[in-house]
Amino acid sequence: MRLVLLGAPGSGKGTQAARLKTELGVPHISTGDMLRAAVAAGTPMGLKAKAVMDAGQLVSDDILLGMLGDRLTQEDAKVGFILDGYPRNLAQADALDQLLAKIDQPLDAVVKLKVPSEVIIGRCEIRFKAEARADDNPDTVRKRLGIYAEQTAPVADFYARRGKLQVVDGVGELNDVTARVKQALHCESVATNG
Ligand code: AMP
């Protein structure tokens, strides 16, 4: 299964991907996690990305594409992947299409987690208190939501036009949201009587 999870920051992409990866037997590839790892390791790319990330802006398309190209050609991604945090604009969506065509691994599905902004802001406040992520401070979250509306929301239309987009209600209990995503992917567990 080659799946892209779309949704605003704080919509639950990472949480749901972490739950789905075992079930689907594919790696969870989060570009945000990869960038945070590069920042923590102090690599030249991490040093360059840190200020941009802290300000809630998007890191350059070139950096992302290089990073993703390396990751998607690793052995574990040959069976598929759940992509979380990429693509974030139309140029990235085009680049992903080309990359996947080159390695002959087209996407199977795109699921967008739909969560209202007021719920997002509340969730990011909780995450800010728990994890102290600089980009979860309320002002930066508002900026990230603006960038999402402007640059990332059109990516959903891009996939809708290709008949690949499923929109799932991302509000509610974690288990319920996971069940909705699985239903959208037609991989819900079959209920048994025993
Ligand atoms: P995330 O954990 O997905 O919310 O990503 C955290 C931050 O990493 C974002 O606010 C961006 O600064 C950066 N980032 C992650 N993925 C991308 C991407 N596909 N394009 C540009 N920047 C990204």
Residues whose N, C-alpha, C, O or C-beta is under 5 A from the ligand:
A	BS01	AMP	P9 T31 G32 D33 L35 V52 M53 G56 Q57 L58 V59 L64 D84 G85 Y86 P87 R88
